[in-house]
């Protein structure tokens, strides 16, 4: 088993955060929106704002889904790099 490449893992989590801004939100109903790819990790609730309300009370962060998404993207990046090196080595001979 290979060691974890921390640079790739860092890139995977940044890709996940950036994708959450560019991919469309998933509308559950007129009250709830979900963000995240491929698994939703952030849920936003449409609540009335007023005195004493906070954005933190209208959102739910699922850290386990966030970690799973990061690991899936990390595995995809690692697999792509590994295939690239195999193809590059095959055609360089």
Backbone bond lengths (Angstrom), bond angles and torsions (degrees), N, CA, C in turn:
res aa  C-N    CA-C-N  psi(-1)  N-CA   C-N-CA  omega(-1)  CA-C   N-CA-C  phi
1 X - - - 1.443 - - 1.520 109.23 -
2 X 1.310 115.98 134.60 1.457 121.44 -179.05 1.524 111.12 -79.83
3 X 1.329 114.10 155.88 1.461 119.46 174.74 1.527 109.42 -70.29
4 X 1.306 115.63 158.68 1.460 120.62 177.33 1.523 108.51 -74.55
5 X 1.308 115.60 128.58 1.449 121.07 175.26 1.530 106.96 -86.36
6 X 1.316 116.91 103.69 1.465 122.07 -172.64 1.523 111.79 -66.75
7 X 1.328 116.87 -30.58 1.467 120.01 178.39 1.532 109.78 -65.75
8 X 1.329 117.16 -43.93 1.466 120.71 177.69 1.524 111.43 -65.52
9 X 1.323 116.75 -39.05 1.458 120.27 179.09 1.532 110.68 -64.56
10 X 1.313 116.17 -41.47 1.460 120.98 176.43 1.530 110.41 -61.28
11 X 1.322 117.15 -44.91 1.459 121.51 178.23 1.517 110.47 -62.90
12 X 1.326 117.75 -38.66 1.468 121.48 -179.93 1.527 111.05 -62.16
13 X 1.319 117.23 -43.56 1.457 119.54 179.14 1.529 111.70 -68.96
14 X 1.326 117.40 -35.31 1.462 118.87 176.48 1.523 111.09 -68.05
15 X 1.324 117.17 -38.17 1.470 120.51 175.85 1.515 109.88 -60.87
16 X 1.318 116.98 -42.06 1.462 120.99 178.72 1.527 111.53 -60.88
17 X 1.318 117.29 -44.18 1.460 120.86 -179.68 1.527 110.69 -66.64
18 X 1.330 117.24 -43.00 1.464 120.53 -179.75 1.530 110.71 -67.01
19 X 1.330 117.65 -40.10 1.467 120.20 178.17 1.522 111.68 -62.46
20 X 1.303 116.92 -32.87 1.464 119.08 179.90 1.527 111.72 -66.00
21 X 1.327 117.81 -23.98 1.464 120.72 176.34 1.529 112.02 -81.65
22 X 1.330 117.92 -34.27 1.455 121.20 -173.75 1.517 114.38 -92.89
23 X 1.315 117.85 -29.71 1.457 119.81 178.37 1.522 108.98 -78.17
24 X 1.315 116.71 147.89 1.473 117.78 -178.41 1.525 112.11 -68.22
25 X 1.324 114.64 150.94 1.460 120.71 176.50 1.520 108.65 -70.71
26 X 1.299 115.68 151.70 1.458 121.61 176.36 1.528 107.54 -97.21
27 X 1.329 116.19 115.95 1.457 121.25 -178.86 1.518 109.29 -85.52
28 X 1.321 116.90 118.04 1.461 121.48 177.03 1.523 109.05 -83.91
29 X 1.289 116.60 -48.16 1.459 123.46 172.03 1.528 106.21 -154.58
30 X 1.288 118.30 -167.33 1.461 119.59 -179.59 1.519 112.37 -73.43
31 X 1.300 117.31 0.32 1.459 122.23 -174.43 1.528 112.82 -112.79
32 X 1.335 117.79 -24.36 1.457 120.98 -169.24 1.526 111.10 -131.87
33 X 1.332 116.45 135.07 1.456 123.91 177.84 1.522 108.16 -126.19
34 X 1.341 116.75 142.27 1.461 120.58 178.41 1.523 109.70 -119.72
35 X 1.316 115.48 144.10 1.454 122.97 -178.16 1.515 108.07 -127.98
36 X 1.330 116.50 141.56 1.457 120.57 175.04 1.501 111.77 139.73
37 X 1.327 115.54 149.85 1.452 121.55 178.05 1.504 108.61 -140.00
38 X 1.297 121.05 132.40 1.462 131.53 -6.72 1.529 113.22 -80.79
39 X 1.326 117.52 -15.83 1.466 121.72 179.46 1.532 107.74 -110.57
40 X 1.311 116.92 135.96 1.465 120.61 178.96 1.529 109.97 -67.26
41 X 1.335 115.90 126.97 1.468 119.68 -179.38 1.519 112.48 -118.29
42 X 1.328 117.40 -10.25 1.454 120.77 -178.97 1.524 108.63 -131.80
43 X 1.315 116.55 127.53 1.456 122.26 177.63 1.516 108.62 -116.60
44 X 1.332 115.55 128.53 1.460 121.99 179.29 1.514 108.40 -112.14
45 X 1.319 116.00 132.95 1.456 121.90 178.65 1.521 108.88 -107.87
46 X 1.318 116.08 132.11 1.458 121.60 179.34 1.520 108.39 -81.89
47 X 1.317 115.38 100.87 1.468 120.54 -179.07 1.514 109.29 -120.14
48 X 1.285 115.50 158.39 1.461 120.83 177.18 1.523 109.27 -71.97
49 X 1.310 115.14 136.85 1.457 119.14 178.38 1.518 108.81 -94.42
50 X 1.261 115.23 145.56 1.468 120.28 -179.70 1.509 109.39 -165.89
51 X 1.290 115.48 -168.65 1.455 120.62 179.30 1.523 108.85 -69.78
52 X 1.301 115.78 129.29 1.459 120.63 178.97 1.519 113.51 89.26
53 X 1.327 118.72 -4.53 1.466 119.23 178.24 1.526 109.07 -90.54
54 X 1.292 115.48 154.09 1.449 121.78 -176.50 1.529 109.00 -135.12
55 X 1.325 117.57 148.65 1.468 118.65 175.34 1.527 112.35 -62.06
56 X 1.313 116.73 -26.07 1.460 120.23 -178.94 1.533 112.41 -70.68
57 X 1.326 117.06 -24.30 1.464 119.35 178.22 1.522 111.70 -80.42
58 X 1.331 117.47 -13.01 1.461 120.18 -178.72 1.516 112.32 -106.82
59 X 1.337 118.41 15.18 1.462 120.13 177.06 1.523 110.79 -139.37
60 X 1.349 113.00 154.44 1.461 120.53 179.51 1.515 107.97 -130.80
61 X 1.313 117.63 123.63 1.453 123.55 178.00 1.517 108.56 -104.88
62 X 1.326 115.70 124.95 1.459 121.59 177.33 1.530 107.56 -100.00
63 X 1.330 119.04 100.08 1.458 120.91 -175.53 1.529 113.40 -66.68
64 X 1.324 117.59 -30.75 1.463 119.62 179.25 1.526 110.50 -66.68
65 X 1.320 118.02 -42.96 1.465 121.01 177.40 1.524 110.70 -64.91
66 X 1.337 116.70 -36.65 1.466 120.58 177.13 1.525 110.91 -62.35
67 X 1.328 117.48 -44.22 1.468 121.47 178.61 1.527 111.80 -65.79
68 X 1.329 117.05 -42.13 1.464 120.52 179.37 1.528 110.29 -62.82
69 X 1.327 117.23 -42.90 1.463 120.60 177.02 1.526 111.07 -60.27
70 X 1.329 116.93 -44.87 1.458 120.68 179.06 1.515 112.50 -61.89
71 X 1.324 117.01 -40.56 1.460 120.77 179.60 1.526 110.54 -68.30
72 X 1.334 117.42 -39.57 1.468 120.28 177.90 1.526 111.25 -63.48
73 X 1.313 117.22 -43.44 1.460 120.53 178.42 1.523 110.35 -66.90
74 X 1.333 117.67 -38.15 1.472 121.69 176.25 1.528 110.90 -60.48
75 X 1.328 116.72 -45.11 1.461 119.90 179.27 1.526 111.33 -64.44
76 X 1.311 117.10 -38.74 1.456 121.21 177.74 1.528 111.00 -64.27
77 X 1.319 117.28 -43.21 1.467 121.00 177.94 1.525 110.13 -63.92
78 X 1.338 117.89 -45.43 1.465 121.58 -179.31 1.522 111.53 -62.64
79 X 1.333 116.38 -42.51 1.466 120.85 179.04 1.532 110.53 -64.24
80 X 1.317 117.03 -41.99 1.469 120.85 179.90 1.523 111.23 -64.16
81 X 1.320 117.28 -42.73 1.467 120.74 178.86 1.525 110.82 -65.92
82 X 1.328 116.19 -40.48 1.460 119.85 179.50 1.532 110.81 -63.90
83 X 1.324 117.45 -42.73 1.471 120.97 178.28 1.528 110.85 -66.07
84 X 1.315 116.83 -38.11 1.463 120.63 178.05 1.531 110.46 -61.05
85 X 1.323 117.27 -44.17 1.461 120.51 -179.98 1.526 111.56 -66.78
86 X 1.316 117.75 -37.07 1.464 120.29 177.65 1.517 111.02 -65.46
87 X 1.315 117.19 -44.12 1.463 120.96 179.81 1.516 110.57 -67.17
88 X 1.325 116.77 -40.67 1.450 120.82 178.11 1.524 111.89 -63.00
89 X 1.350 116.07 -41.29 1.466 121.00 178.46 1.522 111.19 -67.94
90 X 1.304 118.01 -37.10 1.463 122.42 -179.50 1.524 111.40 -64.95
91 X 1.333 117.76 -42.97 1.445 121.22 -177.28 1.517 113.42 -86.29
92 X 1.314 119.62 -9.29 1.461 121.21 178.64 1.516 112.32 -83.69
93 X 1.340 117.18 -12.03 1.469 119.75 179.87 1.488 111.98 -83.65
